[in-house]
Amino acid sequence: MDPIKTEIVVVGAGPGGYAAAFYAADLGKKVILVERDQRLGGVCLNHGCIPSKALLHAAHTIISARESEHRGILFAAPSIDVAKLRSWKESILNRLAGGIAQLAKMRGVQVMHGRGYFEDSRTLRVETDQGQQFIKYDHAIIAIGSKAAMPRDFDLGNPRVMTSTEALEVEDIPENLLVIGGGYIGMELGTVYATFGSKVVLIEALDSILAGADPDLARPVVAYAKKAFKEVRLKTRVEKMATSGKQIKVQSETNGVKKEELYDRVLVAVGRAPNAEDLGLENTKVSFDDKGFIHVNEKQQTTDPAIYAIGDIAGGVLLAHKATKEGRIAVEVMAGEESAFVDVIVPAVVFTDPEVAWCGLTEAEAKAKGIAVQVSKFPWAASGRALTFDRPEGMTKLIIEPDTERILGVGIVGQGAGELIAEGVLAVEMGATAKDLALTVHAHPTLSETLMEAAEAFYGHATHTLVRKKAE
């Protein structure tokens, strides 16, 4: 069979891959999009961002119902039909994946389902259900993402030991669930299962959960977890796991004290690993770092001139929106434009209860780097809108450069923080000052006002909080 010729082949149809393929097609390029799974969308759509947010929304309806009791609105205890919940979640994924497939068709992007393997720097072999197909290309974009890490000592070959992928399938609601890892995945899924009725014990090796987040922002999440979970154990390591009948026997150690317990299921959420094996990249000039991520420069170029890499496989922060941005940069560079991933502000959002979101410089980073900053905070206890839904624990925080008053970073904790952070990203990207934010009229009563009032607080005249006036 003669090889197919194309200008660009994109390997991986996640939010980085399909965004790159679509953008290249919009610029008039001939594009083939190769995806191993039958459903497009990658890990984010099928096994990550979207299903987890669907389940979190379902959990939040239960939380809202419980919280309404003191308002005089009482609901019966929830009954969860796991099969129906799973079917609803799947319907969302099918609809989104179908939309991506339709957009590919409308753009003239050829989608090829199968496993891609690089024969050399200009040839990709795709193993499809109909046999092998060879693609000759000018440029390739590798967008194959990452997978949930499973340490060898935890891999018992027992389905009761889950990664996030299996946990999102919601086979059942275990009575006792151990979550290993207090990062965003462990916290989000721990919240889901605790709300659905599991007694959740969370174990984290470090001395705090959400280690990358500002401690100010993480504090309300810690408070919620201590209330919603059976237990949160910090500075604790899981030393050994073994199958014990229909349960998992877990041995852990905290400050020299060992403990052995039985759990119905264990969720291992200790990070993610690159998907780079068995791709034939040894037949190209692509190189890797010591963790298995592909080396790229700020233009997303690998050490092979014909091949680019974007998203999780290229390392850095493993976020879908970062992959999308990198995909666009790669396509622009191929098209001869001046484009690079330099000074790009990538927001982070953790969809816990409450949500946490931040962008730009954090207070902790400023301290570690010796950067002089001023911090201005606005507590949501002073927000009328936050009080209307009984969530006063939130906070909006600005990191400001003293001399220029430029906003260097924004942090938000509270309900809907993920939706609010975009204004912070815009402010940091545009080099806005605290004065710009303070002078921008925000609708009342809204949570977005907290950004304006945090900026006003910097000058000592926020309406809904009293702060010491800024020295002239």
C-alpha positions as CSV (number, residue, x, y, z in Angstrom):
1,M,0.0,0.0,0.0
2,D,1.4,3.4,-1.0
3,P,2.0,5.8,1.9
4,I,-0.3,8.7,2.4
5,K,1.4,12.1,2.1
6,T,0.4,15.1,4.4
7,E,1.9,18.3,5.6
8,I,1.2,17.7,9.3
9,V,0.4,14.5,11.2
10,V,-0.7,14.9,14.8
11,V,-0.3,11.9,17.1
12,G,-2.9,12.0,19.9
13,A,-6.3,13.6,19.9
14,G,-6.5,15.1,23.3
15,P,-7.0,18.9,24.0
16,G,-3.5,19.6,22.7
17,G,-3.6,17.3,19.7
18,Y,-7.1,18.1,18.3
19,A,-6.6,21.8,18.9
20,A,-3.4,21.8,17.0
21,A,-4.9,19.7,14.2
22,F,-7.9,22.1,13.9
23,Y,-5.8,25.2,14.0
24,A,-3.5,23.9,11.3
25,A,-6.5,23.0,9.1
26,D,-7.9,26.5,9.7
27,L,-4.6,27.9,8.3
28,G,-5.0,25.8,5.2
29,K,-2.7,22.9,6.1
30,K,-3.3,19.3,5.1
31,V,-3.6,17.4,8.4
32,I,-4.0,13.8,9.6
33,L,-5.0,13.2,13.2
34,V,-4.0,9.8,14.6
35,E,-5.7,8.5,17.8
36,R,-5.4,5.1,19.4
37,D,-8.8,5.1,21.0
38,Q,-12.1,5.1,19.2
39,R,-13.3,8.1,21.1
40,L,-11.5,11.4,20.5
41,G,-10.7,13.8,23.3
42,G,-7.8,12.1,25.0
43,V,-7.3,11.6,28.7
44,C,-8.9,14.9,29.6
45,L,-12.2,14.2,28.0
46,N,-12.4,10.5,28.6
47,H,-10.5,9.7,31.8
48,G,-9.8,13.0,33.5
49,C,-11.0,16.6,33.5
50,I,-14.5,16.1,32.1
51,P,-15.7,13.0,33.9
52,S,-14.2,14.2,37.2
53,K,-16.1,17.5,36.9
54,A,-19.3,15.7,36.1
55,L,-19.0,13.6,39.2
56,L,-18.0,16.6,41.3
57,H,-21.1,18.4,40.1
58,A,-23.2,15.4,41.1
59,A,-21.5,15.4,44.5
60,H,-22.1,19.2,44.9
61,T,-25.8,18.7,44.5
62,I,-25.7,16.4,47.5
63,I,-23.6,18.9,49.5
64,S,-26.0,21.7,48.6
65,A,-29.0,19.7,49.7
66,R,-27.4,18.9,53.1
67,E,-26.4,22.6,53.6
68,S,-30.0,23.7,52.9
69,E,-31.3,22.2,56.2
70,H,-30.4,25.3,58.2
71,R,-32.2,27.5,55.7
72,G,-35.4,25.6,56.4
73,I,-35.3,23.5,53.3
74,L,-35.1,19.8,54.0
75,F,-34.4,16.9,51.6
76,A,-34.5,13.2,52.1
77,A,-31.2,11.4,52.3
78,P,-29.8,10.8,48.8
79,S,-30.1,7.5,47.1
80,I,-27.4,6.9,44.5
81,D,-28.1,4.7,41.4
82,V,-24.5,4.0,40.4
83,A,-25.4,2.6,37.0
84,K,-27.5,5.6,36.1
85,L,-24.8,8.0,37.4
86,R,-22.3,6.2,35.2
87,S,-24.6,6.3,32.2
88,W,-25.2,10.1,32.6
89,K,-21.4,10.7,32.8
90,E,-20.8,8.6,29.7
91,S,-23.5,10.5,27.8
92,I,-21.6,13.7,28.4
93,L,-18.3,12.2,27.1
94,N,-20.0,10.7,24.0
95,R,-21.6,14.0,23.2
96,L,-18.3,15.9,23.5
97,A,-16.3,13.3,21.6
98,G,-18.9,13.2,18.9
99,G,-18.6,17.0,18.6
100,I,-14.9,16.8,18.1
101,A,-15.2,14.2,15.4
102,Q,-17.8,16.3,13.6
103,L,-15.5,19.4,13.8
104,A,-12.7,17.4,12.4
105,K,-14.8,16.3,9.5
106,M,-16.1,19.8,8.8
107,R,-12.5,21.1,8.8
108,G,-11.2,18.4,6.4
109,V,-9.0,16.8,9.1
110,Q,-8.5,13.1,8.3
111,V,-8.9,11.1,11.5
112,M,-7.1,7.7,11.6
113,H,-7.8,5.4,14.5
114,G,-4.8,3.2,15.5
115,R,-1.5,3.1,17.3
116,G,1.2,5.3,15.8
117,Y,4.8,4.2,15.5
118,F,7.6,6.3,14.1
119,E,9.6,4.4,11.4
120,D,11.9,7.4,11.0
121,S,11.8,11.2,11.3
122,R,9.4,11.5,8.3
123,T,7.4,8.3,8.4
124,L,4.6,7.2,10.8
125,R,3.2,3.7,10.7
126,V,-0.3,3.4,12.0
127,E,-1.7,0.1,13.1
128,T,-5.4,0.2,12.4
129,D,-8.1,-2.4,12.5
130,Q,-7.8,-2.6,8.7
131,G,-4.1,-3.2,8.8
132,Q,-1.0,-1.0,8.6
133,Q,-1.0,2.4,7.0
134,F,2.1,4.5,6.4
135,I,2.1,8.3,6.5
136,K,4.8,10.5,5.0
137,Y,4.7,14.0,6.5
138,D,6.6,17.3,6.6
139,H,6.1,17.8,10.3
140,A,4.7,15.7,13.2
141,I,3.2,16.9,16.4
142,I,3.4,14.4,19.3
143,A,0.5,15.0,21.7
144,I,0.2,11.6,23.4
145,G,-0.2,12.8,26.9
146,S,0.4,11.1,30.2
147,K,-1.0,8.3,32.3
148,A,-1.7,7.8,36.0
149,A,1.5,6.7,37.8
150,M,1.3,3.3,39.6
151,P,4.3,2.5,41.7
152,R,5.4,-1.1,41.3
153,D,4.9,-1.9,45.0
154,F,1.3,-0.8,44.7
155,D,0.5,-2.7,41.4
156,L,-1.1,-5.8,42.8
157,G,-3.0,-6.7,39.7
158,N,-6.2,-6.3,41.8
159,P,-9.0,-4.1,40.5
160,R,-9.6,-2.9,44.0
161,V,-6.4,-0.9,43.7
162,M,-7.4,2.0,41.4
163,T,-5.8,4.9,39.6
164,S,-8.0,7.9,38.7
165,T,-9.0,6.2,35.4
166,E,-10.7,3.3,37.3
167,A,-12.1,5.5,40.1
168,L,-13.9,7.7,37.5
169,E,-15.8,4.6,36.3
170,V,-17.5,4.4,39.6
171,E,-18.0,0.6,39.7
172,D,-19.4,0.9,43.3
173,I,-19.2,3.2,46.3
174,P,-16.8,1.4,48.7
175,E,-17.5,1.6,52.4
176,N,-13.9,2.2,53.2
177,L,-11.6,4.0,50.7
178,L,-8.0,4.8,51.1
179,V,-6.7,7.7,48.9
180,I,-2.9,7.8,48.6
181,G,-1.8,11.3,47.5
182,G,-3.1,14.7,48.6
183,G,-2.6,16.5,45.3
184,Y,-5.5,17.8,43.2
185,I,-6.5,14.3,41.8
186,G,-6.6,12.7,45.2
187,M,-8.5,15.6,46.8
188,E,-11.1,15.9,44.0
189,L,-11.9,12.2,43.8
190,G,-11.7,11.9,47.6
191,T,-14.4,14.6,47.7
192,V,-16.5,12.7,45.2
193,Y,-16.4,9.4,47.1
194,A,-16.8,11.0,50.6
195,T,-19.9,12.8,49.4
196,F,-21.3,9.6,47.9
197,G,-20.9,7.9,51.2
198,S,-17.4,6.3,51.5
199,K,-15.4,6.6,54.6
200,V,-12.3,8.2,53.1
201,V,-8.8,8.1,54.7
202,L,-6.3,10.3,52.8
203,I,-2.6,9.7,53.2
204,E,0.0,12.3,52.1
205,A,3.8,11.9,52.4
206,L,4.3,15.7,52.6
207,D,3.3,17.9,55.5
208,S,0.5,19.5,53.6
209,I,-2.1,18.7,50.9
210,L,-2.2,20.6,47.6
211,A,1.5,21.2,48.0
212,G,1.8,23.5,45.0
213,A,-1.0,25.8,46.2
214,D,-0.6,29.0,48.3
215,P,-1.1,27.9,52.0
216,D,-3.7,30.7,52.4
217,L,-5.7,29.3,49.6
218,A,-5.3,25.6,50.6
219,R,-6.4,26.3,54.2
220,P,-10.2,26.2,53.6
221,V,-9.8,23.0,51.6
222,V,-7.9,21.4,54.5
223,A,-10.7,22.4,56.8
224,Y,-13.3,20.9,54.5
225,A,-11.3,17.7,54.1
226,K,-10.9,17.2,57.8
227,K,-14.7,17.5,58.2
228,A,-15.7,15.4,55.1
229,F,-13.1,12.7,55.2
230,K,-12.8,10.1,58.0
231,E,-9.2,11.1,58.4
232,V,-6.4,13.1,56.8
233,R,-2.9,11.8,57.6
234,L,0.1,14.0,56.7
235,K,3.8,13.0,56.8
236,T,2.6,9.4,56.2
237,R,4.0,6.8,53.8
238,V,2.3,3.6,52.6
239,E,5.0,0.9,52.9
240,K,3.2,-2.2,51.8
241,M,-0.1,-3.4,50.2
242,A,-1.5,-6.9,49.7
243,T,-4.7,-8.5,48.7
244,S,-6.7,-9.9,51.7
245,G,-9.8,-11.6,50.5
246,K,-12.1,-9.0,49.2
247,Q,-10.1,-6.2,50.7
248,I,-6.7,-4.6,50.5
249,K,-4.4,-4.8,53.5
250,V,-2.3,-1.6,53.8
251,Q,0.6,-1.0,56.0
252,S,1.5,2.7,56.6
253,E,4.0,4.6,58.8
254,T,3.6,8.0,60.5
255,N,6.4,9.4,62.5
256,G,7.8,6.0,63.2
257,V,4.4,4.5,64.2
258,K,3.3,1.7,61.9
259,K,-0.4,0.9,61.2
260,E,-2.0,-2.0,59.4
261,E,-5.6,-1.6,58.1
262,L,-8.1,-3.1,55.6
263,Y,-9.8,-1.1,52.9
264,D,-12.4,-2.0,50.3
265,R,-10.7,0.0,47.7
266,V,-7.5,2.0,47.3
267,L,-7.0,5.0,45.0
268,V,-3.4,5.6,44.1
269,A,-3.1,9.3,43.1
270,V,0.7,10.0,43.3
271,G,1.2,11.8,40.0
272,R,1.3,11.1,36.3
273,A,3.9,9.5,34.0
274,P,4.6,10.3,30.3
275,N,3.1,8.0,27.6
276,A,6.3,7.8,25.5
277,E,7.0,4.0,25.4
278,D,6.7,1.9,22.3
279,L,6.3,4.8,19.8
280,G,9.4,4.1,17.8
281,L,10.9,7.5,18.8
282,E,14.3,5.8,19.0
283,N,14.2,5.8,15.2
284,T,14.1,9.6,15.2
285,K,16.4,12.2,16.8
286,V,13.9,13.0,19.6
287,S,15.5,13.0,23.0
288,F,14.1,12.7,26.5
289,D,14.7,13.9,30.0
290,D,15.5,11.6,32.9
291,K,11.7,11.3,33.7
292,G,10.8,10.2,30.2
293,F,9.3,13.5,29.0
294,I,10.3,14.7,25.5
295,H,12.8,17.6,25.4
296,V,11.3,20.7,23.7
297,N,12.4,24.3,23.3
298,E,10.1,27.3,23.7
299,K,8.8,26.8,20.1
300,Q,7.7,23.2,21.0
301,Q,10.4,21.8,18.7
302,T,12.1,18.6,19.8
303,T,15.7,17.7,19.0
304,D,14.4,16.3,15.7
305,P,13.8,19.2,13.2
306,A,10.7,17.4,11.8
307,I,9.0,16.7,15.1
308,Y,7.3,18.9,17.7
309,A,5.8,17.8,21.1
310,I,3.1,19.4,23.1
311,G,1.1,18.9,26.3
312,D,1.9,16.4,29.0
313,I,4.4,14.4,27.0
314,A,6.5,17.6,26.8
315,G,6.6,18.0,30.6
316,G,6.0,21.1,32.7
317,V,2.6,21.6,34.3
318,L,0.3,18.8,33.1
319,L,-2.8,20.8,32.3
320,A,-5.1,20.6,29.3
321,H,-5.2,24.3,28.6
322,K,-1.4,24.4,28.6
323,A,-1.5,21.7,25.9
324,T,-3.9,23.6,23.8
325,K,-1.8,26.7,23.9
326,E,1.4,24.7,23.1
327,G,-0.5,23.2,20.1
328,R,-1.2,26.6,18.7
329,I,2.4,27.7,19.2
330,A,3.7,24.6,17.4
331,V,1.4,25.2,14.4
332,E,2.3,28.9,14.2
333,V,6.0,28.1,14.2
334,M,5.5,25.6,11.4
335,A,3.6,28.3,9.5
336,G,6.6,30.6,9.8
337,E,5.2,32.9,12.4
338,E,7.2,34.3,15.4
339,S,5.6,32.4,18.3
340,A,7.0,30.9,21.5
341,F,5.9,29.6,24.9
342,V,7.5,32.5,26.8
343,D,5.9,34.4,29.7
344,V,2.6,32.6,29.1
345,I,0.4,32.8,32.1
346,V,-1.2,29.3,32.7
347,P,-3.9,29.2,35.4
348,A,-4.2,26.3,37.8
349,V,-7.6,25.2,39.1
350,V,-8.3,22.5,41.7
351,F,-12.0,21.6,41.8
352,T,-12.2,20.7,45.4
353,D,-14.7,22.1,47.9
354,P,-14.1,25.0,47.9
355,E,-12.3,25.4,44.6
356,V,-8.8,26.8,44.4
357,A,-7.4,28.8,41.5
358,W,-4.3,30.8,40.9
359,C,-2.1,32.3,38.2
360,G,1.2,34.1,37.8
361,L,3.5,34.6,40.8
362,T,2.4,33.2,44.2
363,E,3.4,34.7,47.6
364,A,5.5,31.6,48.4
365,E,7.3,31.8,45.0
366,A,8.0,35.4,45.6
367,K,9.5,34.7,49.0
368,A,11.6,31.8,47.7
369,K,13.0,33.9,44.8
370,G,13.6,37.0,46.9
371,I,11.1,39.1,44.9
372,A,9.7,42.0,46.8
373,V,5.9,42.1,46.6
374,Q,2.9,43.5,48.4
375,V,-0.1,41.3,49.1
376,S,-3.7,42.5,49.2
377,K,-6.5,40.2,50.3
378,F,-10.3,40.4,50.3
379,P,-12.1,37.9,52.6
380,W,-15.3,36.5,51.2
381,A,-16.9,36.8,54.6
382,A,-17.4,40.5,53.5
383,S,-18.9,39.4,50.2
384,G,-22.7,39.7,50.0
385,R,-22.8,37.2,47.2
386,A,-20.8,34.6,49.0
387,L,-23.0,34.9,52.0
388,T,-26.1,34.3,50.0
389,F,-25.0,30.8,49.4
390,D,-23.3,30.3,52.8
391,R,-19.7,30.2,51.6
392,P,-17.9,32.9,53.5
393,E,-14.6,30.9,53.8
394,G,-13.3,32.1,50.4
395,M,-10.6,34.7,49.8
396,T,-9.3,36.7,46.8
397,K,-5.6,37.6,46.9
398,L,-3.5,39.8,44.7
399,I,0.3,39.7,44.4
400,I,1.5,43.2,43.5
401,E,4.8,44.7,42.4
402,P,5.5,47.6,44.9
403,D,7.0,50.1,42.6
404,T,4.9,49.7,39.5
405,E,1.7,48.4,41.3
406,R,1.5,45.9,38.5
407,I,-0.4,42.7,39.3
408,L,2.0,39.8,39.3
409,G,-0.3,37.0,40.5
410,V,-3.8,36.3,41.6
411,G,-5.1,33.6,43.9
412,I,-8.7,32.7,44.7
413,V,-10.3,30.1,47.0
414,G,-14.0,29.7,47.1
415,Q,-17.0,28.5,45.2
416,G,-16.5,29.2,41.5
417,A,-12.9,30.1,41.8
418,G,-12.1,28.3,38.6
419,E,-14.5,30.6,36.7
420,L,-13.2,33.7,38.3
421,I,-9.5,33.2,37.7
422,A,-9.7,34.2,34.0
423,E,-9.9,37.8,35.0
424,G,-6.8,37.4,37.0
425,V,-5.0,35.7,34.0
426,L,-6.1,38.7,31.8
427,A,-4.8,41.2,34.4
428,V,-1.4,39.5,34.7
429,E,-1.1,38.9,30.9
430,M,-1.9,42.5,30.1
431,G,0.4,44.0,32.8
432,A,-2.6,45.6,34.5
433,T,-2.0,47.5,37.7
434,A,-4.0,47.3,40.9
435,K,-5.5,50.7,39.9
436,D,-6.8,49.3,36.6
437,L,-8.6,46.6,38.5
438,A,-9.8,48.9,41.3
439,L,-11.3,51.4,38.7
440,T,-13.1,48.7,36.7
441,V,-16.8,48.6,37.7
442,H,-17.9,45.1,38.6
443,A,-21.5,44.1,38.9
444,H,-23.0,43.8,42.4
445,P,-23.6,41.4,44.0
446,T,-21.1,39.1,42.4
447,L,-18.1,37.1,43.4
448,S,-16.1,39.0,40.7
449,E,-16.4,42.1,42.9
450,T,-13.9,40.5,45.2
451,L,-11.1,41.1,42.6
452,M,-12.0,44.8,42.5
453,E,-12.3,45.1,46.3
454,A,-8.9,43.3,46.8
455,A,-7.4,45.9,44.5
456,E,-9.2,48.7,46.4
457,A,-8.0,47.3,49.7
458,F,-4.4,47.8,48.3
459,Y,-5.1,51.5,48.3
460,G,-6.9,51.4,51.7
461,H,-10.5,52.2,50.5
462,A,-12.3,48.9,49.8
463,T,-16.0,49.5,50.6
464,H,-16.7,46.2,52.4
465,T,-13.6,45.8,54.5
466,L,-11.5,48.1,56.6
467,V,-7.7,48.1,56.0
468,R,-4.9,50.4,57.0
469,K,-4.5,53.1,54.3
470,K,-1.6,52.6,52.0
471,A,1.3,55.0,52.8
472,E,1.8,57.8,50.2
